[in-house]
Amino acid sequence: MALVLNEEEEMLRDSAKGFLKDKAPVSALRALRDNGDALGYSRELWAQMADMGWAGILVPEEYGGIDFGMVGAGLICEEMGRNLTASPFLSTAIMAVTALRTGSDEQKQKYLPAIAAGKSVIALAIDESVKHDPAQTAMTASAHGNGYRLNGEKAYIIDGFDADALIVAARTSGEIGDESGVSLFIVPRETSGLSQSRTVLLDSRNYAAAKFEDVDVAGDALIGTLDGGWAVLQDVLHVGRAGLAAELLGASQQSFEMTVDYLKERKQFGAIVGSFQGLQHRAAHLYSELELVKSASLSALQAFATMPAMAGAASALAKAKAGEVAILTANEAVQMHGGIGMTDEFDIGLYMKRVRAAQELLGDYAFHADILARLRGF
């Protein structure tokens, strides 16, 4: 498939670009950070995004969404990356919706319209340590009465602090490290025995840790089949990784453009620093790397509709490459800005902080390189 956008996709991208530039510039993130906002995003902005149809970008029309597809979702993520926009778009509109689309009719009726309307934020609770590794799920869910009892802890839950509900991966059979025996449950925030605390990372976003102590949920809290959550979880992670890759691309492109503009203005030794051949070579290298990320990202987003069987590999490739190039771009941007690049007053440092965190989320470069190596038989 050609790596180009159709007319509707271009219109969505242009609309997202204008909206986020006006409503969610980098200064908005600064304000949230400087005010110590524990939520990490603006509820008002999220409601406006829902009015734009973004919260329902993957929600079927029968449940109040627009079901635009992953290319559209990725384009929004890319523009959010450009502006460092904080919102529960990735966690809720992309990942949670993907999980709930496999749920029961009752679950879809209860949660999908609320998400599409911007009235519900649902986060995915997967990881239990500092490194992403879903197969290492140790949290347990055992049969109890007519439902299940959950015990364990989750860490680094994206947009998990003050979320209305968590979609939790728990082990219902097998051993730690097994891919089989993992099940998914949706647990409302007010459920007895569930406690949450805010996790503060350098990108000033919303993360949480959660502790489950004899948390009892009804049988209808199970998403999909018992012991069969791994396949659903993989679909959720694939879309999440593709969305993060698109966001990293947007942040990288903006960092690069800011740097090039600075090189055209900054004078040193009586000359524009952009005229120095060494800096030109470094900028040319970044440009070439960004073109590769553009192709990898769009290919991954298209794969969900055109080649579903390849979507996992494509999203792993895009996430690995986008994370690698984002760190390179941020590092080079700070260096080529010189001393001002190290100051908090200048925006480039905020991009560095975000890409450092985002490239770790849902697996870093090494994690995805391992996935691709295993797929190739190594």
RODREN-684179 format. One line per field, with one value per residue (C-alpha): residue number from 1; y, z, x. Coordinates in Angstrom, 1 decimal. Layout:
% residues N
seq: c(NUM,...)
v: c(Y,...)
w: c(Z,...)
u: c(X,...)
This chain:
% residues 378
seq: c(1,2,3,4,5,6,7,8,9,10,11,12,13,14,15,16,17,18,19,20,21,22,23,24,25,26,27,28,29,30,31,32,33,34,35,36,37,38,39,40,41,42,43,44,45,46,47,48,49,50,51,52,53,54,55,56,57,58,59,60,61,62,63,64,65,66,67,68,69,70,71,72,73,74,75,76,77,78,79,80,81,82,83,84,85,86,87,88,89,90,91,92,93,94,95,96,97,98,99,100,101,102,103,104,105,106,107,108,109,110,111,112,113,114,115,116,117,118,119,120,121,122,123,124,125,126,127,128,129,130,131,132,133,134,135,136,137,138,139,140,141,142,143,144,145,146,147,148,149,150,151,152,153,154,155,156,157,158,159,160,161,162,163,164,165,166,167,168,169,170,171,172,173,174,175,176,177,178,179,180,181,182,183,184,185,186,187,188,189,190,191,192,193,194,195,196,197,198,199,200,201,202,203,204,205,206,207,208,209,210,211,212,213,214,215,216,217,218,219,220,221,222,223,224,225,226,227,228,229,230,231,232,233,234,235,236,237,238,239,240,241,242,243,244,245,246,247,248,249,250,251,252,253,254,255,256,257,258,259,260,261,262,263,264,265,266,267,268,269,270,271,272,273,274,275,276,277,278,279,280,281,282,283,284,285,286,287,288,289,290,291,292,293,294,295,296,297,298,299,300,301,302,303,304,305,306,307,308,309,310,311,312,313,314,315,316,317,318,319,320,321,322,323,324,325,326,327,328,329,330,331,332,333,334,335,336,337,338,339,340,341,342,343,344,345,346,347,348,349,350,351,352,353,354,355,356,357,358,359,360,361,362,363,364,365,366,367,368,369,370,371,372,373,374,375,376,377,378)
v: c(0.0,3.5,5.4,8.4,9.9,10.0,13.2,12.5,11.7,14.9,16.9,15.2,16.0,19.6,19.9,18.4,20.6,23.8,22.7,21.6,24.6,26.9,24.9,22.8,24.5,23.6,26.5,24.5,21.7,24.1,25.5,22.0,21.2,24.5,24.3,20.8,19.5,15.9,14.9,15.9,17.0,19.3,17.9,20.8,20.1,16.4,17.4,19.6,16.7,14.5,17.2,16.9,13.2,12.2,10.3,8.0,7.7,3.9,3.5,1.8,4.2,2.1,3.1,6.8,6.8,7.6,4.4,6.3,3.7,3.7,6.0,8.8,8.0,8.0,11.4,12.9,11.3,12.8,16.3,15.8,14.9,18.2,20.2,17.9,17.7,15.8,13.9,10.4,9.9,7.0,5.2,5.6,6.3,3.9,1.2,0.9,1.0,-1.7,-4.0,-3.2,-3.9,-7.5,-7.4,-8.4,-6.5,-5.2,-4.0,-2.2,-0.6,0.6,1.9,2.8,5.5,7.1,7.1,8.5,11.4,12.2,11.3,8.3,7.7,4.1,3.1,-0.1,-1.7,-4.0,-3.6,-4.6,-3.5,-0.7,-2.5,-3.4,-7.2,-8.4,-12.1,-11.5,-10.8,-12.0,-10.4,-13.1,-13.4,-16.4,-17.6,-16.3,-16.6,-15.6,-13.6,-13.1,-11.9,-9.8,-9.5,-7.8,-4.5,-2.6,0.2,3.0,3.0,5.5,8.1,5.8,8.4,9.3,7.1,6.0,2.3,0.2,-2.7,-5.1,-8.0,-10.7,-14.3,-16.9,-19.9,-20.9,-19.6,-16.2,-15.8,-17.8,-16.1,-18.4,-18.0,-14.2,-12.7,-9.1,-7.5,-4.1,-2.7,0.6,3.1,2.9,-0.9,-1.8,-2.9,-0.9,1.9,4.2,6.6,9.1,8.3,11.4,11.1,13.6,14.3,15.6,13.3,11.3,7.9,5.8,2.8,0.6,-2.0,-4.7,-6.2,-8.8,-6.8,-8.6,-8.2,-9.8,-12.4,-9.8,-7.9,-10.4,-9.1,-11.9,-15.4,-16.8,-17.5,-16.0,-12.5,-12.6,-12.3,-9.3,-7.8,-8.1,-6.3,-3.5,-3.2,-3.1,-0.1,1.5,1.1,2.4,5.4,6.1,5.8,8.4,10.7,10.3,11.1,14.3,15.3,14.5,16.6,19.6,19.3,19.1,22.1,24.2,23.3,24.2,27.5,28.2,27.3,29.9,32.7,32.1,33.8,32.8,34.2,36.6,33.9,32.1,28.8,27.0,27.7,25.5,22.3,20.1,21.2,20.9,17.3,16.5,18.2,16.2,13.0,13.8,14.6,11.2,9.4,11.2,10.2,6.6,7.0,8.6,5.6,3.1,4.9,5.2,1.7,0.4,2.5,1.3,-2.3,-2.5,-2.2,-3.7,-6.4,-7.2,-10.2,-7.9,-5.2,-6.5,-6.6,-3.3,-1.6,-3.1,-1.8,1.6,2.0,0.8,3.2,6.1,5.8,5.6,8.5,10.6,10.3,11.1,14.1,15.5,15.1,16.7,19.5,20.4,20.3,22.4,25.0,25.3,26.6,27.8,24.3,23.3,25.9,25.1,28.3,27.0,24.4,21.9,20.4,19.5,17.5,15.7,14.8,13.5,11.3,9.8,8.6,7.7,5.5,3.4,3.1,-0.2,-1.4,0.3,-0.3,-3.5,-4.9,-4.5,-5.5,-8.8,-9.2,-8.7,-11.0,-13.8,-13.3,-13.8,-17.1,-15.9)
w: c(0.0,-0.9,2.1,1.5,3.1,1.5,1.5,4.7,6.6,5.4,6.5,10.0,10.3,9.3,11.7,14.6,13.8,14.0,17.1,19.1,18.1,19.4,22.4,23.6,22.9,24.9,27.3,28.4,29.5,31.3,33.2,34.3,35.5,37.3,39.0,40.3,38.7,39.8,37.0,34.4,31.8,31.4,31.7,29.7,26.9,26.9,26.7,23.7,22.1,22.6,20.9,17.9,17.7,18.9,22.0,19.7,16.9,17.3,18.8,16.4,15.2,17.0,20.3,19.5,17.9,14.4,13.9,11.7,12.2,13.4,10.7,11.9,15.5,14.7,13.0,16.1,18.2,15.9,16.3,20.0,20.0,18.1,20.9,23.8,24.4,27.6,27.4,28.0,24.2,24.0,27.1,26.7,23.1,21.6,24.1,26.3,23.4,21.6,24.6,25.1,21.5,22.3,25.4,26.0,24.7,28.2,28.6,25.2,26.0,29.4,28.6,24.9,24.6,27.8,26.3,23.0,24.9,26.9,30.1,31.1,31.3,31.4,31.7,31.1,34.1,32.7,34.1,37.5,37.4,36.0,32.6,30.3,30.2,30.1,30.3,33.8,35.1,38.7,39.9,40.5,39.9,41.6,41.5,44.4,44.8,41.5,40.4,41.0,43.7,42.6,44.5,43.4,42.3,39.0,38.1,35.6,34.6,31.8,32.8,35.7,38.4,39.0,36.0,36.2,35.8,35.1,32.6,34.6,33.3,35.9,36.0,36.3,35.6,34.6,35.9,35.8,32.4,30.6,27.9,28.5,31.7,31.5,31.8,31.5,34.0,34.2,37.7,38.6,40.7,43.7,44.1,47.7,48.2,45.2,46.2,43.8,44.1,41.7,40.0,39.0,36.0,34.3,31.5,34.0,32.7,34.5,35.8,38.7,40.8,42.0,44.8,44.8,48.1,48.0,45.3,44.5,41.1,39.6,36.8,34.2,34.9,32.8,29.3,26.7,27.9,31.1,30.5,27.0,27.6,26.0,22.4,23.3,25.3,22.3,20.1,22.7,23.0,19.2,18.8,21.8,20.4,17.0,18.7,20.8,17.7,15.9,19.0,19.1,15.4,16.0,18.9,16.8,13.8,16.0,17.8,14.4,13.0,16.1,15.8,12.1,12.7,15.5,13.3,10.7,13.3,15.7,14.9,16.2,15.1,12.9,10.9,11.0,12.7,10.1,7.6,9.5,7.6,10.7,11.8,8.3,8.3,11.6,10.5,7.2,9.2,11.4,8.4,6.8,10.0,10.4,6.9,7.9,11.0,8.9,6.6,9.5,11.5,8.6,7.5,11.0,11.2,7.8,8.7,11.1,8.3,5.3,6.9,10.4,10.7,10.2,12.5,15.5,13.7,12.1,15.3,17.0,14.2,14.3,18.1,18.1,15.3,16.5,20.0,18.8,16.5,19.0,21.5,18.9,17.7,21.2,22.1,19.0,19.3,22.8,21.8,18.7,20.7,22.9,26.5,26.0,25.2,28.8,30.3,31.4,29.9,26.4,25.1,23.6,27.0,27.5,24.3,25.5,28.7,27.0,24.4,27.2,29.0,25.9,24.4,27.5,27.6,26.2,25.5,24.6,21.6,23.0,23.8,20.3,18.7,20.6,19.3,15.7,16.1,17.5,14.6,12.2,14.0,16.0)
u: c(0.0,1.3,2.5,0.3,-2.8,-6.2,-8.3,-10.2,-6.9,-5.3,-8.3,-8.2,-4.4,-4.9,-7.8,-5.8,-2.8,-4.9,-6.8,-3.8,-1.7,-4.5,-5.9,-2.9,0.5,3.6,2.8,-0.3,2.0,4.2,1.2,0.1,3.6,4.2,0.9,1.6,-1.6,-1.8,-4.1,-1.5,-4.0,-7.0,-10.5,-11.8,-9.4,-10.4,-14.1,-13.2,-11.4,-14.4,-16.6,-14.1,-14.9,-11.4,-12.4,-14.5,-11.9,-11.9,-15.4,-17.9,-20.7,-23.4,-21.8,-21.4,-18.0,-16.7,-14.6,-12.1,-9.3,-5.7,-4.3,-6.5,-5.7,-2.0,-2.3,-3.8,-1.0,1.6,0.2,0.0,3.6,4.4,2.7,3.6,-0.2,-1.1,-4.4,-5.8,-6.2,-3.6,-4.7,-8.5,-9.4,-6.9,-5.9,-8.9,-11.3,-9.4,-9.7,-13.4,-14.3,-13.6,-15.8,-19.4,-22.4,-23.0,-19.5,-19.6,-22.9,-21.7,-18.2,-17.8,-20.5,-19.1,-15.6,-16.8,-18.5,-15.4,-17.1,-15.0,-11.2,-10.1,-6.5,-4.6,-2.8,-0.1,3.3,4.5,8.2,10.3,10.6,7.8,7.3,3.6,4.5,5.9,2.4,2.4,-0.8,-3.4,-7.1,-8.7,-12.3,-14.3,-18.0,-19.7,-16.7,-13.0,-10.6,-7.6,-4.4,-1.2,0.3,0.7,3.1,3.5,-0.2,-0.6,-3.3,-4.1,-4.3,-8.0,-9.1,-12.7,-11.7,-8.7,-8.4,-6.1,-4.0,-4.0,-2.8,-5.6,-3.4,0.1,3.4,5.0,6.6,3.8,1.9,-1.1,-3.1,-3.5,-7.0,-8.3,-10.7,-12.2,-12.2,-14.0,-12.0,-14.2,-14.0,-13.1,-9.5,-8.1,-5.8,-3.9,-1.0,0.4,3.8,5.8,8.1,10.2,7.7,5.1,2.3,-0.3,1.0,-0.1,0.7,-2.1,-2.4,-5.1,-5.8,-8.6,-10.4,-13.6,-15.2,-18.2,-18.0,-19.0,-15.8,-13.9,-13.1,-13.1,-12.5,-10.8,-7.1,-7.5,-6.5,-3.1,-4.3,-6.5,-3.7,-1.3,-3.9,-4.1,-0.3,0.1,-2.2,-0.6,2.9,1.8,0.2,3.4,5.5,3.4,3.7,7.4,7.6,5.7,7.9,11.0,9.8,9.0,12.4,14.1,12.3,13.0,16.6,16.9,15.2,17.7,20.6,19.4,19.3,22.1,25.4,28.8,32.2,30.3,28.5,25.2,25.9,23.8,26.5,29.0,29.4,29.6,26.2,24.8,25.9,24.3,21.0,21.1,21.5,18.5,16.4,17.2,16.4,13.1,12.1,12.6,10.4,7.7,7.6,7.7,5.0,2.5,3.2,2.3,-0.8,-2.0,-1.3,-4.2,-6.6,-4.7,-2.5,-3.7,-1.5,1.6,0.4,2.3,5.6,5.0,4.1,7.2,9.4,7.9,8.1,11.7,12.8,10.7,12.2,15.8,15.4,13.5,16.3,18.9,16.9,16.4,20.0,21.2,18.7,19.8,23.5,23.0,21.0,24.1,23.7,20.2,19.1,19.9,17.7,14.1,12.9,13.5,11.0,13.5,14.3,10.7,10.8,13.8,12.0,8.9,10.7,12.9,9.8,7.7,10.4,10.3,6.6,5.2,8.7,12.0,14.3,15.8,12.4,11.1,14.3,14.0,10.4,11.5,14.4,12.2,9.8,12.7,13.6,16.6)
